[in-house]
Amino acid sequence: MSNPNIPRASTSSASTWRNDLVSGFLVFLIALPLCLGIAMASGFPPIAGVLTAVVGGMVATWLGSAPLTIKGPAAGLIVIALGAVQELGGGDNAVGYRRALACIAVAAVTQIVFALARAGTLGDFFPSSVVHGMLAAIGIIICSKQVHTLVGVTPAAKDPLHLILEIPRSLLRLNPEIASIGILSMILLFGYPVVAKRARWMQKIPAPMLVLALSVPLAYLFDLEHEHTYSLAATHTTYAIGPSFLVNLPGNLIQAIVFPDFSHVGTSASIKYIVMFSLVGSIESLLSAKAVDALDPAKSRSDLDKDLLATGVGNLIAGLLGGLPMISEIVRSSANIGYGAKSRLSNFFHGIFLLLFVAFAPGLIHRIPLAALAAMLTFTGVRLASPKEFAKTLRIGREQLVIFAATAAMCIVSDLLVGVAAGIAVKLLIHLTNGAPLRVVFRPDVDERVEEGRVVLRVKHAAIFSNYLSIQRKIESHAHASSIEIDFANARLVDHTVMSNLHELQGVMERNGRKLTLAGLGDHFQMSSHPLSARKRPVISPVAER
């Protein structure tokens, strides 16, 4: 459901702006290096990531209803952006960059149309196993590219599989001084959570800032500002280092503005990336907004249509000025809540701080080593593709792990759209195998009745991800009913996506003084011990099938 059910108190109250100012500043410290790193990993100029975060903070803030989300570039779109630059440029990254900007702008218009058509419910359609499989693939692809930068080596390979195979060769050819910056940064990032648990004062210092506090002095010590070589007696090898291992920025903000090239926007390659930017960006942003709602102490419910509109407008402005696409970013948003943010002002302040820093202290940004940014992105990639994600999916059900793995594999060997389509196809095939009739795959068979003062929705045959939105609309059509019961006694199959979405909806309705009850699951067995696992009824009586 995308309608807000609980209004937030005082989104710009004078009593909370100080909390938002502090949180905005701390999030800015996290966002600065991540924006630079994400932009460079995407084949964009480093400043493009900061430009997107500035637009997300200063413009999109006032258009969306997700008050505690931080909008900016995200690692999840690196793969699409880099693919667009390389494919559309045909080897010329400067040309590919401007053509990719055109795709971002057109995709932004598509997102605005999605929002006006109230497509915020897309966040409830896509199965979590497919989404997490896609994110795991993105994490693996990010790591396959950034490990080489982390050790100061330029790989020969381009595609993820060959980049992974080339990692041992890059480790043997590593540049010791650059690798020391990258490896020490990685140790700090992975060790930070352990130390922060024991020293609570460290929780107020963002890990990326500690990385910069370590790596910038090392860059100065190794004199990366100047081209030179050095030798190591242990390896009998001469290594070259210089400014190419540091972040490169334009002289001023005006020079950072680059306009898109729309000349190839109608080609099949551009259309592919427009679809990927609009679809993957929208899904990831909507899911992030929902996740932030769950973390919000006030338990507010964002209007996902408005949030999608804000994302689309922000992307249109960013794309026309030379920036990356933005989403509601989960890592920075969760940090925003943890730092005590109370309203949307925190996102605004984070954008203001980024703008001021880039405008008045660009020299400090230029001193950041690329190896440190690569370490941050590698850390992000490892978290996206963590073995814990595989184990978490397996706990929900073995069939979920099959869907997860199929999605991830196809995303890596092909592209994200093919991977997501493959994951959905595998999930549908599993549902059909488990007894879901083909005729109800997209249109559920639901009997609506009012019994003893409550609305009863009897779902027959199957309730699965692909027909859930229709079930949701039937629930929304009874917005004034104080009690709704969904009876699954005559359903062969109730999948994990439906169980998860209905569980979330139960909490929302309960906070509004309403009741949603799930009934008729007594004869179903669970596909795993997870409380929200899929349910399947082993024996279907002839009476129930009529």
C-alpha positions, -999 to +999 in steps of 0.1 A: +000+000+000+013+034-009-010+057+010+004+071+043-015+059+073+002+078+100+011+115+097+045+125+109+045+151+136+061+185+128+083+178+098+100+213+102+095+220+139+119+245+155+124+220+183+139+194+160+160+212+134+191+210+156+188+172+156+184+173+118+214+196+114+237+173+134+224+142+116+227+159+082+264+168+089+273+133+100+255+118+070+274+143+048+307+128+062+295+094+050+281+105+017+311+125+004+335+097-001+308+072-012+294+097-038+329+101-053+336+064-053+303+054-068+307+080-096+342+068-105+331+032-104+302+041-128+326+057-154+313+092-145+335+121-133+338+120-094+319+153-090+289+137-107+281+117-076+282+147-053+261+167-078+234+140-076+234+140-038+232+178-037+201+177-060+187+148-039+191+168-007+181+203-018+154+195-044+140+160-040+136+165-002+106+187-006+088+165-032+087+131-015+069+119+016+096+096+029+109+120+055+140+103+068+154+089+036+186+102+022+186+105-016+217+102-036+237+078-059+238+042-049+261+013-055+232-007-069+231+013-101+269+012-107+266-018-130+240-001-152+257+033-154+291+018-163+275-005-189+258+025-204+290+046-206+310+018-221+284+004-246+270+038-257+304+054-260+319+026-282+352+030-264+350+068-259+340+072-223+334+110-227+309+103-255+294+074-235+290+096-204+269+122-223+247+096-239+243+078-206+230+112-192+204+112-219+192+078-208+190+089-172+169+119-182+145+099-202+143+072-175+135+100-150+105+110-171+094+074-171+097+074-133+076+105-131+049+088-153+051+057-130+045+079-100+015+098-116+001+064-126+004+054-089+029+026-096+044+029-061+029-006-055+057-020-077+076-023-044+052-050-033+053-069-066+088-081-070+098-112-049+124-105-022+145-135-034+147-119-069+156-085-056+182-098-032+196-121-059+200-090-081+217-071-053+241-100-046+251-100-082+257-063-081+279-068-051+299-094-068+303-073-100+314-043-079+340-063-061+353-078-093+361-043-106+372-025-074+397-051-061+420-042-090+418-005-082+423-012-045+458-027-053+467-002-079+464-023-110+445-017-142+429-050-154+428-061-190+394-078-186+360-059-189+333-084-180+327-096-144+336-132-149+370-125-165+376-097-139+371-122-111+395-146-128+421-119-132+422-110-095+450-134-087+471-119-115+464-084-101+474-094-066+508-107-079+513-074-098+501-050-070+516-016-064+528-019-028+522+017-017+488+019-033+478-016-020+489-006+015+463+023+014+436+000+001+443-030+024+446-008+055+413+009+045+396-025+042+409-036+076+395-005+091+361-009+075+357-045+085+371-039+120+351-008+127+318-026+138+337-047+163+355-018+178+325+005+178+305-021+199+331-018+226+338+019+224+304+036+220+320+071+214+333+057+180+297+052+169+294+089+163+324+088+139+314+074+105+338+046+093+344+063+059+358+094+077+382+072+096+393+057+063+399+092+049+418+102+081+441+072+075+444+073+037+449+110+030+480+113+052+494+081+036+488+096+001+508+127+013+535+104+027+538+085-006+538+119-025+509+108-049+507+145-060+537+141-082+546+116-109+576+094-098+588+059-095+601+039-066+617+004-062+615-023-036+645-045-029+623-074-020+606-075-054+633-061-076+606-041-093+601-004-101+566+010-095+551+042-109+527+064-089+513+099-093+481+120-094+463+094-114+459+075-082+440+105-066+405+119-072+404+143-101+380+173-099+372+202-122+383+236-112+349+248-102+312+238-101+303+254-134+329+233-151+313+202-135+280+207-154+278+185-185+247+184-207+233+151-221+236+140-257+202+129-270+213+120-305+213+082-298+184+080-274+162+061-298+187+032-304+181-002-290+211+000-267+198+033-252+163+020-248+178-010-229+195+013-204+165+036-201+144+006-191+171-006-166+176+028-151+138+034-147+129-001-135+159-011-113+162+024-099+125+026-091+124-009-075+155-003-054+143+032-043+109+019-033+123-010-014+147+013+004+119+037+014+099+008+028+129-004+047+135+031+062+098+032+072+104+000+092+134+016+110+116+049+117+109+052+155+076+070+146+066+040+124+053+063+097+041+050+064+055+069+034+035+076+003+056+056-022+040+073-052+052+107-040+086+093-031+089+079-067+078+113-081+106+130-060+131+104-073+120+110-109+122+148-107+156+146-089+169+122-116+157+145-144+175+175-129+206+154-121+207+139-156+204+172-173+233+187-153+257+157-155+249+137-124+243+100-116+208+086-111+196+088-075+175+066-052+164+066-016+196+051-003+193+026+025+228+028+041+228+065+045+191+066+054+196+041+083+226+061+095+204+092+093+179+076+117+207+063+139+221+098+143+188+111+156+171+127+125+136+139+131+124+152+097+132+157+060+155+187+070+183+162+077+184+153+039+183+190+030+212+198+054+233+169+041+229+183+006+238+218+018+270+206+034+280+187+003+275+218-018+295+240+005+324+215+008+327+211-030+324+248-036+349+259-010+373+229-003+378+211-036+415+208-029+408+185+000+388+161-022+416+160-047+439+145-020+417+114-015+433+082-029+413+061-053+424+030-034+405+042-003+373+048-024+378+013-039+380-001-004+347+015+005+330+002-026+345-033-021+332-033+014+298-023+001+299-051-025+309-077+001+279-067+022+256-070-008+269-104-016+275-116+019+272-153+026+247-142+053+223-132+025+225-167+010+219-182+045+190-158+052+173-167+019+178-205+026+161-201+060+130-188+042+129-219+020+151-239-003+130-228-033+139-192-024+176-200-026+171-215-061+154-183-072+180-161-055+209-181-071+193-182-106+188-144-105+223-137-093+239-160-119+220-146-148+227-110-137+264-117-137+267-136-170+242-114-189+227-082-174+203-071-147+171-071-167+178-106-180+186-117-144+155-103-129+133-118-157+150-152-152+144-150-114+107-142-119+104-170-145+120-196-121+097-184-093+066-188-116+077-222-127+081-233-090+046-220-082+031-239-112+049-270-101+035-266-066+000-265-078-008-229-087-033-230-117-021-210-147-054-191-149-048-174-115-012-165-120-020-129-126-057-127-116-066-143-082-099-159-076-113-141-046-147-143-031-157-111-011-184-113+016-194-093+047-200-116+077-208-106+112-196-070+107-163-079+092-151-083+056-141-118+046-119-123+014-118-160+005-088-167-018-091-198-039-064-218-058-033-196-051-020-163-036+014-156-052+035-126-059+022-121-094-015-117-083-008-101-049-014-065-062-050-075-071-055-089-036-041-057-022-065-036-042-094-056-028-082-049+007-078-012-001-114-011-015-126-018+021-107+011+036-135+019+061-138-017+074-124-020+109-118-058+105-108-078+074-102-115+073-084-133+045-093-169+043-068-192+026-086-225+033-093-231-004-059-220-016-034-246-027-004-222-023+004-190-005+039-178-013+065-160+008+060-126-009+022-126-001+029-137+035+056-110+040+035-082+025+004-092+045+024-093+077+036-058+070+001-047+062-011-062+095+012-039+114+001-008+095-036-015+100-030-023+137-014+011+142-045+026+127-069+008+150-079-018+124-075-055+122-063-078+095-066-116+101-051-145+082-072-176+084-075-210+069-038-219+070-042-248+095-041-275+068-011-260+050+024-271+057+053-246+058+080-248+032+105-240+060+105-231+097+106-194+089+074-177+101+067-161+068+077-190+046+054-202+017+025-224+026+013-253+006-019-275+010-010-311+002-045-324-004-072-305-024-107-317-019-131-318-048-155-295-029-128-268-025-120-268-062-156-260-073 
